[in-house]
C-alpha cells in the first residue's frame, strides 16, 4: 500500500508540472506544484504561458483547413519550442496534418488540413529549455463531406 501511495504522489507531482490546466484537473496547489518552478530569486524555473490561442474556423469539413495561432512567452526569458497535436484520447479524434507541426519562438502559426471527421481538441504544448511545460486545448470539429 505504501508503494502505491508513493506512485500516486509522484503522478500528482508530475501532473502539476503542466501548468494551469493540469493544476485545475489534478487539484494541484502551491505546495505540490513543479519543484523546479519558483516565483522567487532562488534560480527556479517558471513554466511558459500561452495566450490568445485561436483555431479559425473551429468547424470544418474533411479536406478543409483551419489556421491555428497563439502567443507564448517564458517568464524567465528561456528559449521556448512548441508542438501541435490532436487529442487522441477523444471519443472521436480528428484526423489530419499540421503544417508546420512544431517550431520555436513565441509566435505560433500553423495550418491544419483535415483528412477524417471527428470531434476532438487541438493541443498546443510549449516547452522551455529547462523542461517547463504549458499546454492549451481548443475544441475542434471536422464534419464528413456529403
URMO-V619265 format. One record per backbone hydrogen bond with DSSP energy under -0.5 kcal/mol. NH is the residue of the N-H (numbers start at 0). CO is the residue of the C=O. E is the energy in kcal/mol with one decimal. If there is no record, write none. Layout:
nh->[NH:NH]
co->[CO:CO]
e->[E:E]
This chain:
nh->[4:5:6:7:8:9:10:11:12:13:14:15:16:17:18:22:23:24:25:26:27:31:32:33:36:44:48:50:53:55:59:61:62:63:65:66:67:68:69:70:71:72:74:76:80:81:82:83:84:86:87:89:91:92:94:96:98:98:102:104:107:107:109:110:111:112:113:113:114:115:117:118:119:121:122:123:124:124:125:126:127:128:130:132:133:134:135:137:139:140:141:142]
co->[0:1:2:3:4:5:6:7:8:9:10:11:13:14:15:18:19:20:21:22:22:28:29:15:33:35:72:70:68:66:140:142:113:60:111:55:109:53:107:50:105:48:72:73:126:102:124:100:122:120:85:86:118:89:115:112:99:110:81:79:69:105:67:98:65:96:63:111:94:94:141:91:139:137:84:135:82:122:133:80:131:78:127:16:125:17:123:121:119:57:117:59]
e->[-2.1:-1.9:-2.2:-2.4:-2.5:-2.5:-2.3:-2.4:-2.4:-2.2:-2.2:-1.6:-1.4:-1.7:-0.9:-2.4:-2.4:-2.2:-3.2:-1.1:-1.4:-0.6:-0.5:-0.7:-1.7:-5.6:-3.0:-3.1:-3.0:-2.6:-2.2:-2.2:-2.4:-2.7:-2.0:-3.0:-2.9:-2.3:-1.8:-2.6:-2.2:-2.1:-0.6:-2.0:-2.5:-2.8:-2.0:-2.8:-1.9:-2.6:-1.0:-1.1:-0.8:-0.7:-1.3:-2.0:-0.5:-2.0:-1.9:-2.3:-2.6:-0.7:-2.2:-1.3:-2.9:-2.6:-2.4:-0.5:-2.4:-1.6:-2.3:-2.2:-2.8:-2.9:-3.1:-2.8:-2.6:-0.5:-3.0:-2.6:-2.4:-1.1:-1.6:-0.9:-2.6:-0.7:-2.2:-2.0:-2.7:-2.1:-2.9:-3.2]
